[in-house]
Amino acid sequence: MQNLIKKDGFSFAFDPKACESCKGDCCRGESGYIWVNKEEIENIANFLGILKDEFIKNYLKKVKYRFSIKEIVINGEYQCLFFDEKNCRCQIYPVRPTQCRTFPFWDRYKDKKYINEVCKECPGIKLY
């Protein structure tokens, strides 16, 4: 357990090895937003080998002045368009958005009233 990641202000650590056996709980479940910024849009489009405009048109939805990756519904559950359900892997993992890279260390989870929520969603959470 020496590879646990800890961050100031959080009452838990994260074991990244848990991702290997997880079924992508952070990539699916309730509907939500997967925010991407301009740089991430360009990086993902390049990774996919398509033009930025094509990526925006086919893979993103505009929410006011921002963009979010589209979701799909499978068996009544929402999931990121880039989640490969068969292999339980992110198809754009090397260029995944910051929001995905920083999970589970989101400011929301500094508040202990949300600790059960993050524990339910992520098997890599280790309380201390």
Helices and strands as residue ranges (DSSP letters): E 5-6, E 12-14, G 16-20, G 25-27, E 28-29, E 35-36, H 38-48, H 52-59, E 60-63, E 66-69, E 71-74, E 77-80, E 83-84, E 89-90, G 93-95, H 98-102, G 107-110, G 112-114, H 115-121, E 125-127
